[in-house]
């Protein structure tokens, strides 16, 4: 069994998934690549927060090609589904393991996991929860039979989330932080840090958990 994990390990959730699976399965069975052009082929390909459409010539190198997507499909196709749902006040989420397909996020559902993200967790802590759920789903799929790996077609009317931009991390300095807490805690402090504009200048905001011990 040879599994390829396709994703940028500098993204915390991807890094957690890769570390967890490598520890559980061993580095000999897990290959990690950051670009689909470098995929060499194998039994399984798993895409983790990968921003590009993976072409058929890459998918043909593998027996099975899957995507991890953070919504109860077909609702919530598109970009950053967990972040968008958290900004809407959700605390319980679904991670879906689906076949790669075109159009994107329309593939058969192989497995799903329900999980909770508490409202006091910060970006890295949220990423760790997501990363472990992804690792659990991938590990489960590697133990499935060919019949189970076929999955089931999505049912229902699709909905779509748009792509997030750096502007989505902007904080309004004239509103209470309590009213902008989800936006503040979910901003990636490295790639898309929170910021606010005041008196003609922009300022970065960073939130860390304060331990009094």
C-alpha positions as CSV (number, residue, x, y, z in Angstrom):
1,X,0.0,0.0,0.0
2,X,1.4,3.4,-1.1
3,X,-0.5,6.6,-0.2
4,X,0.4,10.1,-1.5
5,X,-0.7,13.1,0.6
6,X,-0.9,16.2,-1.6
7,X,-0.8,19.5,0.2
8,X,1.2,22.3,1.7
9,X,2.5,21.2,5.1
10,X,3.0,24.8,6.1
11,X,-0.8,24.9,6.5
12,X,-1.2,23.8,10.1
13,X,-4.1,21.3,9.5
14,X,-2.2,19.6,6.7
15,X,0.9,19.4,8.8
16,X,-1.0,17.7,11.6
17,X,-2.6,15.2,9.2
18,X,0.8,14.3,7.7
19,X,2.5,13.9,11.1
20,X,-0.3,11.8,12.4
21,X,-0.5,9.4,9.5
22,X,3.3,9.2,9.2
23,X,3.5,8.2,12.9
24,X,0.7,5.7,12.5
25,X,1.7,4.1,9.2
26,X,5.4,4.8,8.8
27,X,7.2,7.0,6.3
28,X,7.7,4.1,3.9
29,X,4.0,3.9,3.1
30,X,3.3,7.7,3.0
31,X,4.6,10.1,0.4
32,X,4.1,13.8,0.8
33,X,4.1,16.2,-2.1
34,X,3.2,19.9,-2.4
35,X,2.4,20.0,-6.2
36,X,0.5,17.6,-8.4
37,X,3.2,17.8,-11.0
38,X,5.5,15.9,-8.7
39,X,3.1,13.0,-8.1
40,X,4.7,9.7,-9.0
41,X,1.7,7.4,-8.7
42,X,0.7,4.6,-6.2
43,X,-2.4,3.1,-4.7
44,X,-4.0,6.2,-3.1
45,X,-3.9,10.0,-3.6
46,X,-5.4,12.3,-1.0
47,X,-5.7,16.0,-1.6
48,X,-5.5,18.2,1.6
49,X,-6.5,21.9,1.2
50,X,-5.1,21.8,-2.3
51,X,-6.0,24.9,-4.3
52,X,-5.7,23.6,-7.8
53,X,-7.8,21.2,-9.9
54,X,-5.9,18.0,-10.3
55,X,-5.8,16.9,-14.0
56,X,-6.8,13.5,-15.2
57,X,-3.2,12.6,-16.2
58,X,-2.3,12.8,-12.5
59,X,-5.3,11.0,-11.3
60,X,-4.7,8.2,-13.7
61,X,-1.4,7.4,-11.8
62,X,-3.4,6.1,-8.8
63,X,-6.0,3.4,-8.2
64,X,-8.0,5.8,-5.9
65,X,-8.0,9.6,-5.7
66,X,-9.8,11.4,-2.9
67,X,-10.4,14.9,-1.5
68,X,-11.0,15.8,2.1
69,X,-13.7,18.5,2.3
70,X,-15.1,20.1,5.4
71,X,-18.9,20.1,4.9
72,X,-21.9,17.9,4.6
73,X,-21.9,17.7,0.9
74,X,-23.5,18.6,-1.5
75,X,-24.0,21.6,0.9
76,X,-20.9,23.8,1.3
77,X,-18.9,23.0,-1.8
78,X,-16.1,25.4,-2.6
79,X,-13.5,27.2,-0.5
80,X,-12.8,27.2,3.2
81,X,-16.1,25.5,4.2
82,X,-15.2,25.1,7.9
83,X,-14.1,28.7,8.3
84,X,-17.3,30.0,6.7
85,X,-19.5,27.8,8.8
86,X,-17.7,28.9,12.0
87,X,-18.2,32.5,11.1
88,X,-21.9,31.7,10.9
89,X,-21.8,30.4,14.4
90,X,-21.6,26.7,13.8
91,X,-19.8,24.4,16.3
92,X,-20.5,20.9,14.9
93,X,-19.1,20.0,11.5
94,X,-18.8,17.2,8.9
95,X,-15.6,16.1,7.2
96,X,-16.3,14.3,4.0
97,X,-13.9,12.0,2.1
98,X,-15.0,12.1,-1.6
99,X,-13.7,10.9,-4.9
100,X,-11.9,13.5,-7.0
101,X,-14.1,14.6,-9.8
102,X,-15.2,17.3,-12.1
103,X,-16.9,19.6,-11.3
104,X,-14.9,20.0,-8.1
105,X,-16.4,18.7,-4.9
106,X,-19.1,16.6,-6.7
107,X,-17.6,13.2,-6.2
108,X,-19.1,10.2,-4.5
109,X,-18.9,10.3,-0.7
110,X,-16.8,7.4,0.7
111,X,-17.0,8.3,4.4
112,X,-17.9,11.2,6.8
113,X,-17.0,12.2,10.3
114,X,-18.9,14.5,12.6
115,X,-16.8,16.6,15.0
116,X,-17.0,19.6,17.3
117,X,-14.9,22.8,17.4
118,X,-15.3,24.7,20.6
119,X,-15.8,28.5,20.3
120,X,-12.8,29.2,22.6
121,X,-10.2,27.5,20.3
122,X,-7.7,29.6,18.4
123,X,-6.4,29.1,14.8
124,X,-3.7,26.5,15.6
125,X,-6.0,24.6,17.9
126,X,-8.8,24.5,15.3
127,X,-6.2,23.3,12.7
128,X,-5.1,20.5,15.0
129,X,-8.7,19.3,15.4
130,X,-9.2,19.4,11.7
131,X,-5.9,17.7,11.0
132,X,-6.7,14.8,13.3
133,X,-10.1,14.3,11.8
134,X,-8.6,14.2,8.3
135,X,-6.0,11.6,9.4
136,X,-8.7,9.5,11.0
137,X,-10.8,9.4,7.8
138,X,-7.7,8.7,5.6
139,X,-6.7,5.9,7.9
140,X,-10.2,4.4,7.8
141,X,-10.3,4.5,4.0
142,X,-7.0,2.6,3.8
143,X,-8.7,-0.3,5.6
144,X,-11.8,-0.3,3.4
145,X,-12.8,-2.9,0.8
146,X,-13.0,-2.0,-2.9
147,X,-16.8,-2.1,-2.6
148,X,-16.7,0.4,0.3
149,X,-14.3,2.7,-1.6
150,X,-16.9,3.1,-4.4
151,X,-18.8,5.5,-2.2
152,X,-22.3,6.9,-2.8
153,X,-23.5,9.7,-5.0
154,X,-24.3,13.0,-3.3
155,X,-27.9,13.8,-2.8
156,X,-29.6,17.2,-2.6
157,X,-29.1,20.7,-4.0
158,X,-25.5,22.0,-3.9
159,X,-24.5,25.2,-2.2
160,X,-21.2,27.0,-2.6
161,X,-18.8,29.0,-0.5
162,X,-16.6,31.7,-2.1
163,X,-12.9,32.0,-1.9
164,X,-11.6,34.0,1.1
165,X,-9.2,36.9,0.7
166,X,-6.9,38.8,3.0
167,X,-9.7,41.4,3.3
168,X,-11.7,38.9,5.2
169,X,-9.3,39.2,8.1
170,X,-10.0,42.9,8.6
171,X,-11.2,43.9,12.1
172,X,-13.4,47.0,12.6
173,X,-11.7,49.0,15.4
174,X,-15.0,50.7,16.2
175,X,-16.8,47.5,17.1
176,X,-16.3,45.4,20.3
177,X,-13.9,42.5,19.9
178,X,-16.6,40.2,21.4
179,X,-18.6,40.8,18.2
180,X,-15.7,39.9,16.0
181,X,-14.3,37.1,18.0
182,X,-14.7,34.3,15.4
183,X,-13.1,36.4,12.7
184,X,-10.2,37.3,15.0
185,X,-9.5,33.8,16.3
186,X,-9.8,32.1,12.9
187,X,-7.4,34.4,11.0
188,X,-4.2,32.5,10.0
189,X,-1.6,34.6,11.9
190,X,1.1,33.7,9.3
191,X,-0.6,33.9,5.9
192,X,-3.7,36.0,6.6
193,X,-3.3,37.8,9.9
194,X,-6.0,40.0,11.4
195,X,-5.5,43.7,11.0
196,X,-7.3,47.0,11.4
197,X,-7.0,50.4,9.9
198,X,-6.9,53.6,12.0
199,X,-5.6,57.1,11.5
200,X,-4.3,56.4,8.0
201,X,-2.3,53.3,9.0
202,X,-2.8,49.5,9.2
203,X,-2.0,47.5,12.3
204,X,-1.7,43.7,12.8
205,X,-3.5,41.9,15.6
206,X,-2.3,38.6,17.1
207,X,-4.2,36.5,19.6
208,X,-2.5,34.0,21.9
209,X,-3.9,32.1,24.8
210,X,-2.8,33.5,28.1
211,X,-1.8,30.9,30.7
212,X,-1.7,32.4,34.2
213,X,0.2,29.5,35.8
